[in-house]
Amino acid sequence: MLDNGVPNIRGLHLMAPAIRNDLFRRRLLDRMNNGIDWTTIYTMRRNLELDDSVGPYGKSLLYLIHYALEDDRETPILGLEESLRRDTAIATKFGLRGTSNQAGDVLWSKTPRDTDRNSTRATSHGDFDNDPTTLNSIVLRIKGLSNQSEIVPYVEPSSRAFHLLEAAADRVFLREPFMGDVVMASQQYGFNYYGSGDANRSGPSGGRKALCIGIDTYPESPLAGCVNDSNSWANWLRGQGYKVNLLQNGQATRSAMLNAIESIITSASAGDVIAIQYSGHGTQVPDFDGDERNGDTPGFDEALVPVDHRRNGYVIDDDLGAICGKIPAGVNVTFFMDCCHSGTNTRVFGGVIDRPSGDDARKRFLPADAEMIATHIRTRQTRGRNMRNLQARDSTQNEVAFAACRSDQVAWESNGQGDFTRHALKVLSSPSSTLTNDGFLRAVVSNFGSSP
């Protein structure tokens, strides 16, 4: 930013930064107090960092990078306490050598206080951007205030009131002229999206096929309601005359998921109606082709998490988009995604729902650790890229997706079922047989209510 003409940055806030010390010195150190007024690092004390654990490595993400993911073993990483203290130039700038000419400070978690601008209480690498104390400190520093009493403080999602965005039904990723009708829970038509190129708008005359995927048995962060979801969707779909294929738990490998999705789509004929449902973890992984630059989460692809993801990687939104590019003329496809970061899984249509509570409530989100990212990089490079231009397909696409949340939100399950699935099936099973996309979304959102 400074190199591109921004005259001054008032504050830079770094949460558990994984940047190498030498890179920070080269890029930012001389900018401190010389273009950047003040820099704050929020990170954990060494004992908490050592207690943090990621996957089979058994230590923190920063230590994994420190010991294994850089070219040199034990590369100094800015977010590690020992790396900060051992680097004279950096330690001096951050006041760790007793100097008075510092241009920044370090807040070590966990601080004794949790209500002022010098507070942070995160106890895991991935907690800082969800830690109310840290986020409130950042806001206070940005606004030049001292205490949480001077702001409306951020609280954890599990204790927040359930807020719905006014524009929920307007989160459409295709141009308005191509929005069709979705016929829901109809004994005559089942449910369906009619693409703009379809001549027959009175209802499909072909077959009805569905694929339902549910994964609970992840090696980490197992879930409890996804197989139930897939069974519930399968039962409802069969009642509407659909022939249903199920992939559950160990069956739902990456290759099996992609093969099943592609097969059900490419084997369809004009007039067929296809439903594809997924319940499981979602995640975000680095975007390689820049197509997410203007999305909800720039720089990241949204991804479904197969049961074998540690070995074989993820089903990213680009994969689904490429398969949707093969939809035969006259075939109509509907996706139902009950997972975190599902809002743009097919680049088409996202529901906006943020439901945080319930008995045995679990987030359907698996944060991408270093091992997961390394797997993603390895598998994408091995497979190469054969993705079509998504924007070029906008005028002819004939699929629609309803999702549990936007790509920057969190989907939940509780009481052994996904909250989105619970409310969606309630709407679909209601006496009202016909809904537009907008009407279906509004009905599902309405069922969530205004609070957990």
C-alpha positions in Angstrom: 0.0 0.0 0.0 2.7 2.4 0.9 4.6 1.6 -2.2 1.5 2.3 -4.2 1.1 5.8 -2.9 -0.8 5.5 0.4 0.8 8.3 2.4 0.4 6.8 5.9 -1.0 3.8 7.8 -2.2 4.6 11.3 -2.1 1.0 12.6 -1.0 -2.5 11.6 -2.4 -5.4 13.6 -0.8 -8.8 13.2 -2.5 -11.9 14.8 -0.1 -14.8 15.4 1.8 -13.9 12.3 3.4 -16.8 10.4 5.7 -14.5 8.4 9.5 -15.2 8.6 11.5 -12.7 10.6 13.8 -12.0 7.6 10.9 -11.3 5.4 9.3 -9.0 8.0 12.6 -7.1 8.4 13.0 -6.7 4.6 9.4 -5.7 3.9 8.1 -3.9 7.0 10.6 -3.2 9.7 11.9 0.1 8.2 8.3 1.2 7.7 7.5 1.1 11.4 7.2 4.7 12.5 8.0 5.7 9.0 4.7 5.2 7.2 3.1 2.9 9.7 2.4 4.8 12.9 2.1 1.8 15.2 2.3 -2.0 14.8 0.8 -4.4 17.3 1.4 -8.2 17.4 -1.1 -10.4 19.2 0.4 -13.8 19.9 0.8 -16.5 22.6 3.5 -16.9 25.2 5.8 -19.8 24.6 4.1 -22.1 27.0 0.7 -21.7 25.4 2.2 -22.0 21.9 3.7 -25.4 23.0 0.4 -26.5 24.3 -1.3 -25.8 21.0 -1.6 -28.8 18.8 -2.2 -29.4 15.1 -3.0 -32.8 13.6 -0.4 -35.6 14.0 2.4 -33.1 14.4 1.3 -32.6 17.9 2.6 -29.0 18.2 1.5 -25.6 17.2 1.0 -24.4 13.6 3.8 -21.9 14.1 6.2 -24.5 15.3 5.3 -26.7 12.4 6.3 -23.9 10.0 9.3 -23.1 12.2 10.6 -26.7 12.1 9.3 -28.2 8.9 7.7 -26.0 6.3 10.4 -23.5 5.4 13.6 -24.3 3.5 15.7 -24.1 6.6 14.9 -26.0 9.8 14.1 -23.7 12.8 13.4 -20.7 10.6 12.6 -17.7 12.9 8.8 -17.0 12.7 7.5 -13.6 13.8 4.7 -15.0 15.9 6.9 -17.2 18.1 8.1 -15.6 21.3 11.6 -16.9 21.1 11.9 -15.6 17.5 10.7 -12.2 18.5 13.0 -11.9 21.5 16.2 -13.2 19.8 16.0 -10.8 16.8 17.7 -7.6 18.0 16.3 -5.3 15.4 12.7 -6.6 15.7 12.8 -6.8 19.5 14.1 -3.2 19.7 11.3 -1.9 17.5 8.7 -3.6 19.6 10.1 -2.5 22.9 11.3 -5.9 24.0 14.8 -4.6 24.8 13.7 -1.8 27.2 14.1 0.8 24.5 12.0 4.0 24.4 12.0 4.5 20.6 9.7 1.6 19.9 7.3 1.8 17.1 5.0 -1.0 18.2 4.1 -3.4 20.9 3.4 -7.1 21.5 0.3 -8.3 23.4 1.1 -11.7 24.9 -1.9 -14.0 25.4 -3.3 -14.5 27.9 -3.3 -11.0 29.3 -4.5 -10.5 32.9 -7.2 -8.0 31.7 -9.8 -8.7 29.1 -11.7 -5.4 28.7 -9.1 -2.8 27.6 -7.1 -2.0 24.5 -4.2 -4.1 25.8 -6.0 -7.4 26.0 -5.9 -10.7 24.2 -7.0 -14.1 25.5 -6.6 -16.5 22.6 -5.2 -19.9 23.5 -4.8 -21.4 20.0 -3.3 -20.2 16.7 -6.7 -20.2 15.0 -8.5 -18.4 17.9 -7.2 -14.9 17.5 -9.6 -13.8 14.8 -12.5 -15.3 16.9 -11.3 -14.1 20.3 -13.6 -11.3 21.5 -10.9 -9.8 23.7 -8.4 -9.6 20.8 -11.0 -8.2 18.4 -12.2 -5.6 20.9 -8.6 -4.5 21.5 -8.2 -4.0 17.8 -11.3 -1.9 17.5 -10.4 0.2 20.6 -6.9 0.9 19.1 -8.3 1.8 15.7 -10.8 4.2 17.3 -8.3 5.6 19.8 -10.3 4.4 22.8 -9.4 2.7 26.1 -12.1 0.4 27.3 -14.8 -1.9 26.0 -17.4 0.3 27.8 -16.8 2.8 25.0 -17.8 0.5 22.2 -20.4 -2.1 21.4 -18.2 -5.1 22.2 -17.8 -8.2 20.0 -19.0 -11.4 21.7 -18.6 -15.0 20.7 -21.0 -16.2 18.1 -22.5 -18.8 20.5 -23.8 -16.0 22.7 -24.8 -13.6 20.0 -28.3 -12.9 19.0 -29.2 -14.4 15.6 -29.0 -11.6 13.0 -30.3 -11.9 9.5 -29.1 -9.7 6.7 -31.7 -7.6 5.1 -30.4 -8.6 1.7 -30.5 -12.3 2.3 -32.7 -13.1 -0.7 -30.6 -10.8 -2.9 -27.4 -12.8 -2.6 -27.6 -14.1 -6.1 -24.5 -15.0 -8.2 -26.2 -15.0 -11.5 -27.6 -12.1 -13.5 -31.2 -11.3 -12.6 -32.7 -12.2 -16.1 -31.7 -15.8 -15.6 -33.4 -16.4 -12.3 -36.0 -19.1 -12.8 -38.6 -20.7 -10.5 -38.0 -23.4 -8.0 -40.9 -25.8 -7.6 -40.7 -27.1 -4.1 -42.4 -30.1 -2.4 -44.8 -30.5 -5.3 -46.4 -33.9 -5.9 -46.4 -33.1 -9.6 -43.0 -31.7 -10.2 -40.8 -32.4 -7.1 -38.4 -29.4 -6.8 -36.6 -27.9 -9.7 -34.8 -24.9 -11.1 -35.8 -24.0 -14.7 -32.9 -22.5 -16.5 -33.4 -19.6 -18.8 -32.9 -21.7 -22.0 -35.6 -24.2 -21.1 -38.6 -24.2 -23.5 -40.8 -26.3 -21.2 -41.7 -24.2 -18.2 -44.7 -26.3 -17.2 -42.6 -28.9 -15.5 -40.0 -31.6 -16.2 -41.0 -34.6 -18.2 -37.9 -36.6 -17.6 -36.4 -38.6 -14.7 -35.6 -37.5 -11.2 -32.2 -38.4 -9.7 -30.5 -37.4 -6.5 -27.2 -37.8 -4.8 -27.0 -37.4 -1.0 -23.6 -37.1 0.8 -23.1 -37.2 4.5 -19.9 -37.4 6.5 -19.6 -37.7 10.3 -16.5 -39.8 10.7 -13.7 -37.3 10.2 -10.4 -38.3 11.8 -10.5 -34.8 13.4 -13.5 -32.8 14.6 -16.1 -35.5 13.9 -19.6 -34.5 13.4 -22.9 -36.1 14.5 -25.6 -35.0 12.2 -24.4 -35.3 8.6 -25.4 -38.9 7.9 -28.7 -38.2 9.5 -29.0 -35.2 7.1 -28.3 -37.3 4.1 -30.8 -39.9 5.2 -33.5 -37.3 5.8 -32.9 -35.7 2.4 -32.9 -39.1 0.8 -36.2 -40.0 2.4 -37.8 -36.8 1.4 -36.5 -37.0 -2.2 -37.7 -40.6 -2.5 -41.1 -39.4 -1.5 -41.0 -37.0 -4.4 -40.2 -39.7 -6.9 -36.4 -39.4 -7.0 -34.0 -42.3 -7.4 -31.4 -41.6 -4.7 -27.7 -42.6 -4.5 -26.1 -42.3 -1.0 -22.5 -41.7 -0.2 -21.8 -41.8 3.6 -18.8 -41.6 5.8 -16.0 -43.9 4.4 -17.7 -44.1 1.0 -17.4 -40.3 0.5 -13.8 -40.0 -0.7 -12.8 -37.2 -2.9 -12.8 -39.3 -6.1 -16.1 -40.9 -5.2 -17.7 -37.6 -4.6 -16.5 -36.0 -7.8 -17.2 -39.1 -9.8 -20.8 -39.4 -8.4 -21.5 -35.7 -9.0 -20.2 -35.8 -12.5 -21.9 -39.0 -13.3 -25.4 -37.9 -12.2 -25.0 -34.7 -14.1 -23.5 -35.9 -17.4 -25.7 -39.0 -17.7 -28.9 -36.9 -17.5 -31.0 -36.0 -20.5 -33.2 -33.1 -21.4 -36.1 -32.8 -19.0 -34.3 -34.6 -16.1 -34.2 -33.0 -12.7 -31.1 -33.5 -10.5 -30.7 -32.8 -6.8 -27.3 -32.9 -5.1 -27.1 -32.6 -1.3 -24.0 -32.4 0.9 -23.6 -32.4 4.7 -20.2 -32.3 6.2 -17.3 -30.1 7.0 -16.4 -27.2 4.8 -13.1 -25.3 4.8 -11.2 -22.7 2.9 -7.9 -23.2 1.0 -5.7 -20.9 -1.0 -7.0 -19.8 -4.4 -4.5 -20.4 -7.1 -6.2 -18.8 -10.1 -7.3 -15.5 -8.7 -11.0 -16.1 -9.4 -11.9 -15.3 -5.8 -10.3 -11.9 -5.8 -13.6 -10.1 -5.6 -15.5 -12.7 -3.6 -16.6 -12.7 0.1 -13.3 -14.2 1.1 -10.6 -12.9 -1.3 -7.7 -15.3 -1.9 -9.5 -18.4 -0.8 -11.5 -21.2 -2.5 -14.4 -22.7 -0.6 -14.1 -26.4 -0.3 -16.0 -29.5 0.7 -14.0 -31.9 3.0 -14.0 -35.5 1.8 -13.4 -38.2 4.4 -9.9 -38.9 2.9 -8.9 -35.2 2.6 -5.6 -35.6 4.5 -4.4 -37.8 1.7 -6.3 -36.7 -1.4 -7.3 -33.1 -0.9 -10.6 -31.3 -1.3 -13.6 -30.7 -3.6 -13.2 -27.0 -4.2 -15.8 -24.7 -5.8 -13.8 -24.6 -9.0 -14.2 -28.4 -9.3 -18.0 -28.1 -8.9 -18.1 -25.2 -11.3 -16.3 -27.2 -13.9 -18.7 -30.1 -13.6 -21.7 -27.8 -13.8 -20.3 -26.6 -17.1 -21.1 -30.0 -18.4 -24.8 -29.9 -17.6 -26.7 -31.1 -20.7 -29.2 -28.7 -22.3 -32.6 -29.0 -20.7 -31.3 -30.6 -17.5 -32.0 -28.8 -14.2 -29.8 -29.2 -11.2 -30.3 -28.0 -7.6 -27.6 -28.1 -4.9 -28.3 -28.1 -1.1 -25.1 -27.5 0.8 -25.2 -27.8 4.6 -21.6 -27.0 5.5 -19.5 -24.0 6.5 -18.2 -21.7 3.7 -20.8 -23.1 1.3 -22.2 -19.9 -0.1 -20.4 -19.9 -3.4 -19.7 -23.6 -3.8 -21.2 -23.6 -7.3 -20.8 -19.9 -8.0 -24.5 -19.5 -8.3 -26.7 -18.7 -5.3 -26.1 -18.4 -1.6 -28.5 -18.5 1.3 -27.5 -16.3 4.3 -28.0 -18.1 7.6 -25.9 -17.9 10.8 -27.2 -20.2 13.4 -25.0 -20.7 16.4 -26.7 -22.8 19.2 -28.6 -26.0 20.1 -27.8 -29.1 22.1 -24.5 -30.7 21.0 -24.0 -27.8 18.7 -21.0 -28.3 16.4 -19.5 -26.1 13.7 -19.3 -27.7 10.3 -16.0 -26.0 9.6 -12.5 -27.6 9.6 -9.9 -24.9 9.8 -7.1 -25.5 7.2 -3.9 -26.2 9.1 -0.5 -26.3 7.5 -0.8 -30.1 6.6 -4.1 -29.5 4.9 -2.8 -26.6 2.9 0.3 -28.6 1.9 -2.0 -31.4 0.7 -4.1 -29.0 -1.2 -1.1 -27.5 -2.9 0.3 -30.9 -3.7 -2.9 -32.4 -5.1 -3.8 -29.3 -7.2 -0.3 -29.2 -8.7 -0.4 -32.9 -9.5 -3.8 -32.7 -11.1 -3.1 -29.5 -13.0 -5.8 -27.1 -13.9 -8.5 -27.6 -16.5 -11.1 -25.1 -15.3 -13.4 -23.3 -17.7 -14.1 -19.6 -17.5 -16.9 -19.3 -14.9 -18.0 -15.8 -16.1 -18.4 -17.0 -19.6 -21.1 -19.5 -18.5 -23.3 -17.1 -16.7 -25.7 -16.6 -19.5 -26.5 -20.3 -19.9 -26.0 -21.8 -16.5 -29.0 -23.9 -15.3 -28.1 -24.8 -11.8 -29.0 -23.2 -8.5 -27.5 -23.8 -5.0 -29.0 -23.2 -1.6 -26.4 -23.0 1.1 -26.3 -23.0 4.9 -24.2 -19.8 5.0 -22.2 -17.3 3.0 -18.6 -18.1 2.2 -17.5 -16.0 5.2 -20.0 -17.5 7.7 -20.3 -20.6 9.8 -22.9 -23.4 9.5 -24.0 -25.4 12.6 -25.5 -28.7 13.5 -27.4 -29.4 16.7 -29.5 -32.2 18.1 -28.0 -34.6 15.6 -29.0 -32.6 12.5 -27.8 -29.7 10.4 -29.8 -26.6 11.3 -30.1 -25.6 7.6 -31.3 -29.1 6.8 -33.8 -29.1 9.6 -35.4 -25.8 8.5 -35.1 -26.5 4.7 -37.0 -29.8 5.0 -39.6 -28.2 7.2 -40.3 -25.7 4.4 -40.2 -28.4 1.7 -42.6 -30.6 3.7 -45.1 -27.8 4.2 -48.5 -27.8 2.4 -47.3 -25.0 0.2 -46.2 -26.7 -3.0 -44.7 -24.0 -5.1 -42.0 -21.5 -4.2 -39.6 -19.2 -6.1 -35.9 -19.2 -5.2 -36.6 -16.0 -3.2 -39.6 -17.5 -1.5 -37.8 -20.7 -0.5 -34.9 -18.8 1.0 -37.1 -16.4 2.9 -39.1 -19.2 4.3 -36.0 -21.1 5.5 -34.6 -17.9 7.0 -37.9 -17.2 8.7 -37.9 -20.6 10.3 -34.6 -19.9 12.1 -36.3 -17.1 14.0 -34.6 -14.0 15.4 -32.5 -15.6 18.1 -30.8 -18.9 18.9 
